[in-house]
Amino acid sequence: MTADFYIVATPIGNLSDITYRAVEVLKKVDYIACEDTRVTRILLDKYEISAKTFDCHKFNEKQRAEKIISLLREGKSVALVSDAGTPLISDPGSELIRLLLENDINIISVPGACAVTAFLTYLPRRSEEYAFIGFIPRVKKQQIEILNKYKYTNCVFYESPNRLSETLENIKAAFGEETKIAVGRELTKVFEEVKIAPVREIIDYYKTHPLKGEIVVMVFAGENRDPEENDIIQKITALKEEGYCDKDISVIISKLFGISKNKVYKLSIEN
Ligand code: SAM
């Protein structure tokens, strides 16, 4: 009988942040497919886990899928882990899972630590809504494009410490120095730090404080905006993506919200 395939979340820094179930699963499976076997070895040694390991990363996922499918069909169970946190969250695994699903393999997710969710628990915010965009693009124009797309949603992204200052300068130039930002650094680790402040203050802070380690950032949604206007702008954006012109959008939305066509038209051309 084909065995089950497990996707197992591992800690994002503090090695104790692993669930009982994750340890149980890693102890019982026959094989663990690791993004990097040397990184995962530290965790496996701590919890005395002796399953055989092999590497499975973004450059060999397709070949590894064949190996994993044949192991599972021989009745050998396999778990996937990444270097830290939840596999497939800005980590490899998507292509592998696609191929496993195509082959009718039963997949079981064992959830746990993830930098995005850990970070969000620190951040009071007016709206529950957020967009997670993974690693922010490196090029300024692409950064602004994507941040503009989510201008009215809390927007979370991963960034390298070497590029953070430049990215914050780009945000300041495009959206203003008062734009509210949160930076989470080294979450769950000894030098964990969360800063919430206007972007100008965060830029100044990191001129005199070390900017090292792992970083996650949130650009807060424009908080002074009327919530109805946020809704309208989201609908405008959705209609634009469907190819509607500003004029048609103003007709549709003015009927939907009972507001003037001119107001919608103005918002449509501004956004
Ligand atoms: N799969 C992981 C997860 O569940 O969060 C993310 C993997 S991604 C390759 C690595 C990036 O996640 C880092 O560059 C950093 O931006 C973010 N990250 C991971 N651990 C973190 C931590 N302890 N504190 C802050 N950010 C972290």
Residues whose N, C-alpha, C, O or C-beta is under 5 A from the ligand:
A	BS01	SAM	I12 G13 A84 G85 T86 P87 I89 S90 D91 A113 C114 A115 V116 Y158 E159 G184 R185 E186 L187 T188 E214 I215 V216
